[in-house]
Amino acid sequence: MKPGEFINELDEDRIIGAIAEAERKSSGEIRVYVSHRWRADPLAFARKRFLELGMTRTRQRNAVLIYLVPRTRQFAIVGDQGVHEKCGNVFWQEVAAGMSELMKKGRFTDAILDAIQRVGDVLARHFPRGPDDQNELPDQIVKD
């Protein structure tokens, strides 16, 4: 699938709405990034983008990036140290497996929504929203 076709398949409004809903329940931050470039190692680029997007600067180090590379049909999920300490590798593997299953069926928006919901549930459990919480990062999908 061409990157442009992938983006056209995504329901951006539903994805942005799901991010906002997940973030209303926690102090955590979730971002979705779609790269139109060739990325042989999506995890390395996801980590790089995580830093460039300022995702390590949240108060509780509880940001998560869902990074998609349609050209190579790969993705990566990166959580900051606060999230990773609470949920561990098994959680990330479960989220990735759920996304993979839906993506294989061509259900790209559903795959992203499923990941956002799973991540949002973990963030709500470990980082409940406080009275002084504010949205620290934009909810819009980032594209290159």
N, C-alpha and C positions, 0 to 999 in steps of 0.2 A: 504494500500500500504506500502510495506517495504521501509525504508529510501533509501536504495541503488537503488531501482527501481525509486524512485522519482528523485534522482540525475541523473540517466540515461535518464530520460525523459526531463531533462532541457537542453536547448541549451545555454550552458555557453557563447559561443562566442557572441551570440545575446544579452545576458544580459549584459556582460561586455561592448559591443559596445554601448548599450543604456545608460549605466551609463556614459560612456565617452562623449557621445553626449549631455546628459542632463547637465553635468558639464561644457561643453564648453560654455554654455549659461549663466552660473551663477558662483558665487563664492562658492556656496553650495557644499556639499559632500554627496554622496549616497553610502551606502554599503548594500550588501545582505549577509545574514548569514543563513546557513542551519544546523540545529542541528539534529544529528542522535540519540540523547538521548531522553528519556521519559521526557517531560516537562509538568507537569500538569498546570502550570501557565506561558504561554509563554511570557506574558508581563513583569513579574518579571525578567525572565531570559534575555529578550531583553534589559531591562534597565541595568542589570548587565553587559552584553556583550558590551553595548554601552559605558559604562565607561572603561571597560578593553581594548577596541579597541582604546581608546584615542579620541573618537568622540566628547567629550566636549571641546577639545583643538583647535577647528577651530577658526580662528580669529573673525568671526562674530557669532559664536555659531549657525551655520546653517547646521548641519549635520543631516542626516536621516538614520535610520537603518530599513531595511525590514528583519524581523526575521521569519524563517519558521521552523516548527516542524512537519515533515511528519509522524512521529510515532503516534502523537496524532491528526493529521489532523487539526492543528491550526497554526496561525501565529500572529505576532504583528508588529506594525509599531511605531517606537519611533523617535520623532523629538526633537532636542535640543531646548533650550528656545528661541533662536532667531526666529526659524521657527515657533514654536508653538504660539508665541506672534503675529505673522503676520497672521496665517491661522486659528487657533482655532480648537475646537473639531469637528465641522461640517465637515471640510475638511478631517480630519483623518477618520471619519465615512464613507465619500463618497469613499475614497481610499479603505478602507477595504471592503465595499460593492461591489465595482468593482472587487476586487481580489476574493472575495468569489464566486461571480457568475461564473467567469471563472474557478476557481478551481473545482467547483462542476461539471463542464463539462469536467474535466480532462485536461484542457488547462493550465498547470502549468507555462510554459514559458510565455505564453500570459498574465497570471495573474500578473507575476512579471514585465513584460514589461509595462503593463498598469499602474501599481503603479509607476514605475520609470518615465514614461512620465508625469503622473499627478503631482508627486512630483517635477520633473524637471521644469515643467511649473510654479509652485508656486515659486520655488527658483529663476527662471529667472525673474519673475515679481518683487519679493521683494528683491532679492540679485543679481542684474546684475553683470556680470563679469567685473572686473576692469582691467586696463592695467597691473597692477602688480600682478594679481591673479596667483596662482599656485596650482596644485593638492596637497592637504594636506593629503589625505588618499588614499590608494590603491583602485583600481576599482575591483580587483579580488573577486570572491565569497569566503567567509570564510566558512569552514566546520569543524564540530567536530565529 
